[in-house]
Structure formats: C-alpha cells, structure tokens
Amino acid sequence: MSSGSWRPFVYREFYDVPRLVAVSLENGDTIIMDCSFDPELDDYPNAYRVYVCSQFDSGSQESWTTSTISGRFIGTIKVEEISFDPTKRALLNLSTTALAALITGHLGSR
C-alpha cells in the first residue's frame, strides 16, 4: 500500500468523526468501519470494528444494516489512529499503519 493512499468514503453516522464508514478497495471489496453508539456504554466506543464485505451497496439501507453481519470481521482499530481529511467527511488514509496492517492481512488471506 503506497504512502498517501487517500480514498473517498461514505458514512452513515457522525459524532466528532464518522462512526459508520464504508470505503472501497481497489480489488472491489469494501472495508466497513463501525463505531456506532453503544447504549450499554451510553457513549461511542473508542475503536472501530473493521469488517470486509465482498458485496456492498452504499445506496442500500440493507447493506448498511447487515454489513457487520454479512461482512468478515478482520479486527479493531482505535478511532484516533484513523487519518481523515480536514473535514472528516470525504477522504481517509488507508496507509495509516494499523489500518494498512488489517487490510494487508485481509488481502493476504484470500
């Protein structure tokens, strides 16, 4: 993965940062990062649960609600370890060390 791998993403929740994020990889898979509100914590968790989905349609509500069920869990990453563009609503850097390791591990397990 090259340095500066900034990719566009779509999201469904936002509180300080995007909380449910989908970003497409070059191989056609979609990485889902879920850090949705946790009623048991009465707060947002401090880490994303990261999944990979081979079929994801960002325009479909069903894809958003079932992606963490149908996707394959590949790990967690702390929210502060993700690099977003200054608006935190358009681009994220896939070469962030922890995220790159998760993605590389996923690609290597295929």
C-alpha positions as CSV (number, residue, x, y, z in Angstrom):
1,M,0.0,0.0,0.0
2,S,1.6,3.3,-1.0
3,S,2.1,6.3,1.2
4,G,-0.7,8.7,1.0
5,S,-3.4,6.3,0.0
6,W,-6.3,8.7,0.5
7,R,-9.6,7.2,-0.6
8,P,-13.1,8.6,-0.7
9,F,-15.6,7.1,1.7
10,V,-19.3,7.2,2.6
11,Y,-20.7,7.2,6.0
12,R,-24.0,7.0,7.9
13,E,-23.3,8.4,11.4
14,F,-21.2,11.3,12.5
15,Y,-20.3,12.4,16.0
16,D,-16.9,14.1,16.1
17,V,-15.8,11.7,13.4
18,P,-17.7,9.4,11.0
19,R,-19.0,6.5,13.1
20,L,-20.1,4.0,10.4
21,V,-17.8,4.2,7.3
22,A,-17.6,2.3,4.0
23,V,-14.5,2.6,1.8
24,S,-13.9,0.7,-1.4
25,L,-10.7,-1.1,-2.1
26,E,-9.1,-1.4,-5.5
27,N,-9.9,-5.2,-5.6
28,G,-13.6,-4.4,-5.3
29,D,-14.1,-5.3,-1.6
30,T,-15.4,-2.8,0.8
31,I,-14.0,-2.1,4.2
32,I,-16.7,-1.2,6.8
33,M,-15.6,0.5,10.0
34,D,-18.3,0.5,12.7
35,C,-18.1,2.6,15.8
36,S,-21.8,3.2,16.3
37,F,-23.3,4.4,19.5
38,D,-23.3,1.7,22.2
39,P,-26.4,2.0,24.5
40,E,-24.6,-0.1,27.2
41,L,-21.7,2.3,27.4
42,D,-24.1,5.3,26.8
43,D,-21.4,6.6,24.6
44,Y,-19.5,5.9,21.4
45,P,-16.7,3.3,21.6
46,N,-13.1,4.4,21.2
47,A,-12.4,1.8,18.5
48,Y,-13.8,0.8,15.1
49,R,-14.7,-2.8,14.5
50,V,-13.5,-3.4,11.0
51,Y,-15.2,-5.8,8.5
52,V,-14.6,-6.6,4.9
53,C,-17.6,-7.1,2.5
54,S,-17.3,-8.5,-1.0
55,Q,-20.7,-7.1,-2.0
56,F,-21.8,-3.7,-0.6
57,D,-24.2,-1.1,-2.0
58,S,-23.8,2.2,-0.2
59,G,-27.2,3.3,-1.6
60,S,-29.0,0.3,0.0
61,Q,-30.1,0.7,3.6
62,E,-30.0,-3.1,3.9
63,S,-26.3,-3.1,3.1
64,W,-25.7,-0.6,5.9
65,T,-27.7,-2.6,8.5
66,T,-26.4,-6.1,7.6
67,S,-22.7,-5.3,6.6
68,T,-21.4,-6.1,10.0
69,I,-23.4,-9.4,10.0
70,S,-22.5,-10.4,6.4
71,G,-19.0,-9.0,6.4
72,R,-16.0,-10.8,7.7
73,F,-14.6,-9.3,10.9
74,I,-10.9,-8.5,10.4
75,G,-10.0,-6.6,13.6
76,T,-10.3,-3.3,15.6
77,I,-8.6,0.0,15.3
78,K,-8.7,2.9,17.6
79,V,-10.6,5.9,16.4
80,E,-7.6,8.3,16.9
81,E,-5.5,6.0,14.7
82,I,-7.5,6.8,11.6
83,S,-6.4,9.8,9.4
84,F,-9.3,11.7,7.9
85,D,-9.2,14.8,5.6
86,P,-9.7,18.1,7.5
87,T,-13.5,18.0,7.0
88,K,-13.6,14.3,8.3
89,R,-16.3,13.7,5.7
90,A,-14.6,13.0,2.4
91,L,-11.3,11.1,2.5
92,L,-9.4,8.7,4.7
93,N,-5.9,7.5,4.6
94,L,-5.7,3.7,4.0
95,S,-1.9,3.8,4.7
96,T,-2.4,4.5,8.4
97,T,-0.2,1.9,10.0
98,A,-2.9,-0.1,11.9
99,L,-5.5,0.1,9.1
100,A,-2.9,-0.9,6.5
101,A,-1.9,-3.9,8.5
102,L,-5.6,-5.0,8.8
103,I,-6.1,-4.6,5.0
104,T,-2.8,-6.2,4.1
105,G,-3.7,-9.2,6.4
106,H,-7.1,-9.5,4.7
107,L,-5.6,-9.4,1.2
108,G,-3.0,-11.9,2.2
109,S,-5.7,-14.3,3.5
110,R,-7.5,-14.6,0.2
